[in-house]
Amino acid sequence: MEVNKMSEQENETQQKGFYQKVLTSFKSEEYTENEIAQKKSDWQQYEEKPKKKRYINDFPNYFFAGFWIRLFAFIIDLLCINAMTSVVLDTTFTWMGMERATEFLSAYSLLALAIYLAYFTLLTKLNKGQTIGKMIFGIRVICLTEKKLTWKTVLIREMVGRFILQGNPLLYLGYLPAIFTNKKQHVADYFADTSVVTINLIQAFNQKANA
């Protein structure tokens, strides 16, 4: 017993000496035992590993729609938006005799932007994550951390995210991470915790599982 106590005391002394050497490199005089204990307590937080984000909709990676199919769906959506813009804005501006200026802060450009954002925002929320383009190609926006898409998530992804990404041609690069990331997320997806899944793969998996 005495040997064990002596070894414990020696170990404790060595530890105190080690901490003293490390800490005195920051301070000219020696630290007290209370100061050493406080430092150990303060620094312990840096040993903790960050917790992994838990996903409610945690699909296998191959369920997520790839960059090209999403690009083709986006092109279909742009054609729909251009048709809506022509019917609504061009007709209205022509009827009212107003000039269709293309500057960013012109009335025409701002209204066209509003149609663009409203199209993606309203259809994504009200049509269960699908725009017309996504319906044609059988893909759907899902939130990784929510069972159903909330207005908050949709507004971050479709309103804020698309406004920023389409604001400058250089910002189009924000869509490219969808090629490389495991869950096929672009920049707006990352901040909204969303991605796009292929419905046919999910249906095929469910049918196989239930067979």
Secondary structure by P-SEA (a helix, b strand, c coil): caaaaaaaaaaaaaaaaaaaaaaaaaccccccaaaaaaaaaaacccccccccccccccccccccccaaaaaaaaaaaaaaaaaaaaacaaaaaaaaccccccccccaaaaaaaaaaaaaaaaaaaaaccccaaaaaabbbbbbcccccccaaaaaaccaaaaaaaaccccccccccccccccccccaaaaaaccccccaaaaaaaaaaaac
